[in-house]
């Protein structure tokens, strides 16, 4: 799959969060502060919520829908940035499982490629 991922220059469909500075910050912060390959699935997602909060996005979709004027985006949009940077797609199998299979080195390489292409 790496051959297909790196084979061509990608257009990343980030959707809601599409400013280069925000995308780069999400990807950098996630690796530097939140990623731990030993996390279980709930801890992993709780950390993505914390990342969303640190970026001043809503930690819960429900919170965003109740007060959309207070936030630029929500945790699902942060997850989309991570998903697209990892896979180049918005619809994928479970992202936690993808990260477990890829491992930290591959995740770092893919995030760097994404940062260089957005």
C-alpha positions in Angstrom: 0.0 0.0 0.0 2.9 2.4 0.6 3.8 2.2 -3.1 0.3 3.4 -4.0 0.3 6.1 -1.3 3.6 7.6 -2.4 3.2 7.0 -6.1 1.7 10.4 -7.0 1.2 13.8 -5.7 -2.0 13.9 -3.8 -4.7 16.5 -3.6 -5.8 16.2 0.0 -9.6 16.6 0.5 -9.4 18.0 4.1 -12.9 19.4 3.8 -13.7 21.7 6.8 -10.2 22.4 8.1 -8.2 23.3 5.1 -5.8 26.1 6.1 -2.2 24.9 5.8 -1.2 26.4 9.1 -4.0 24.6 11.0 -3.4 21.3 9.2 0.4 21.5 9.9 -0.3 22.3 13.6 -2.7 19.4 14.0 -0.3 16.9 12.4 2.7 18.2 14.4 0.9 18.4 17.7 -0.7 15.0 17.3 2.7 13.4 16.9 4.6 15.5 19.4 2.1 15.5 22.2 -0.8 13.0 21.8 0.3 9.9 19.8 1.2 6.8 21.7 1.1 3.5 19.9 0.3 1.8 23.2 -3.0 3.6 23.8 -6.2 1.6 23.6 -8.9 2.8 21.3 -10.8 4.9 23.9 -7.6 6.6 25.1 -6.6 7.3 21.5 -9.9 9.0 20.7 -9.9 10.9 24.0 -6.5 12.3 23.0 -7.9 13.4 19.6 -10.6 15.3 21.6 -7.9 16.9 23.7 -6.1 18.0 20.5 -9.3 19.4 19.2 -9.8 21.4 22.4 -6.2 22.7 22.3 -6.8 23.9 18.7 -10.0 25.7 20.0 -12.3 23.3 18.1 -15.2 21.6 19.8 -14.3 18.4 21.6 -17.7 17.0 20.9 -19.8 17.2 17.7 -22.9 17.8 19.9 -21.2 20.8 21.5 -20.4 22.2 18.0 -24.0 21.8 16.8 -25.3 23.5 19.9 -22.9 26.5 19.6 -21.5 26.6 16.0 -20.6 30.3 16.3 -18.1 29.4 19.1 -16.0 27.0 17.0 -14.3 26.8 13.6 -14.7 23.0 13.6 -15.1 19.9 15.8 -13.3 16.7 16.7 -14.6 14.9 13.7 -13.0 17.5 11.5 -9.7 17.1 13.3 -10.0 13.3 12.8 -10.6 14.0 9.1 -7.3 15.9 8.9 -5.5 12.9 10.4 -7.3 10.4 8.2 -6.6 12.3 5.0 -3.0 12.8 5.9 -2.6 9.1 6.6 -4.6 7.7 3.6 -5.3 10.5 1.2 -9.0 9.7 1.6 -11.9 10.8 3.7 -13.6 7.4 3.9 -11.4 4.6 5.3 -11.5 1.6 7.6 -11.2 2.3 11.3 -8.4 4.9 11.7 -7.2 3.5 15.0 -6.6 0.2 13.3 -4.9 1.9 10.4 -2.5 3.6 12.8 -1.8 0.3 14.7 -0.9 -1.3 11.4 1.2 1.5 10.0 3.2 2.2 13.2 4.9 5.5 14.2 7.6 5.7 11.5 5.0 5.3 8.7 2.7 7.8 10.3 5.4 10.4 10.7 6.5 9.9 7.0 2.9 10.3 5.8 2.3 13.3 7.9 5.4 15.0 6.5 4.3 14.2 3.0 0.9 15.7 3.8 2.4 18.8 5.3 4.6 19.3 2.2 1.7 18.9 -0.2 -0.9 21.1 1.4 
